[in-house]
Amino acid sequence: MEKLPFPPSEAIIFSDEKLYVCLASYPLTRGHVIVAWKDDVIDLHSLFRADYEYLMDIVDIARNSLLEMYHVEKVYLLYLDEVKHVHWHLVPRYEEKGLNVLNHTPSKTEDFGDMEELSSIFLQKQSGYG
């Protein structure tokens, strides 16, 4: 199993003992976020039910945070298992629809200027979740 690269600290929106939420280092669109499980787990079905539910709650909070932060109508949730490690890509949809958003070649970014505001929104939504 490949290990997911740990993101730079300035990209981390939220982190706890189980997972982290960060801005993507190779974003498809502005606000592209990754929610990654920290332990080596190769598939969603390998998670215990409580862990799966926790992961999906965090994905939901992250999606709602992106909707508010970027004023978009949709955020695509992509579960891609190319690295055999549980993680979600959350990609805000701007002008393009459908799979067209995946036709871009992402380039590396070191601009994580949205992290502080996005982290604040995320923590507010997390505290009121459930």
DAWO-V159186 format. One record per run of one state. SS is the DSSP state (H for helix, E for strand, - for the rest). FROM is the first residue (numbers start at 1). LEN is the number of residues. Records with the same first field share a line. If there is no record, write none. Layout:
# DAWO-V159186
SS->FROM-LEN / FROM-LEN
This chain:
# DAWO-V159186
-->1-8 / 16-3 / 24-9 / 38-6 / 47-2 / 71-3 / 79-8 / 94-4 / 104-11 / 128-3
H->9-3 / 44-3 / 49-22 / 98-6 / 115-13
E->12-4 / 19-5 / 33-5 / 74-5 / 87-7
